[in-house]
Amino acid sequence: MKTVTNITGWIQRGIRLGLLYNKSHVSDVFNYLKGIGFKNTNDNYMMVMQRMVRKKHVGYETIQSMRGFIANPNPNSN
């Protein structure tokens, strides 16, 4: 199986197909991506979702409304 690397694109695909939706939980995103074949840790998924919201990528409204999502508007102040 080929290694999948475009996490943002796959999250957007899940939103378009209705697999990820408003008021779902962030863990649903983690399970969806693991089912596809991603091997990264949960922290990497959260960072990608935070970046999508900050840059207003397609589907960012859905991610913002998910339960368990922690916004990080200033990533340089960790």
Beta strands, then each sheet from edge to edge (+ up, - down):
end
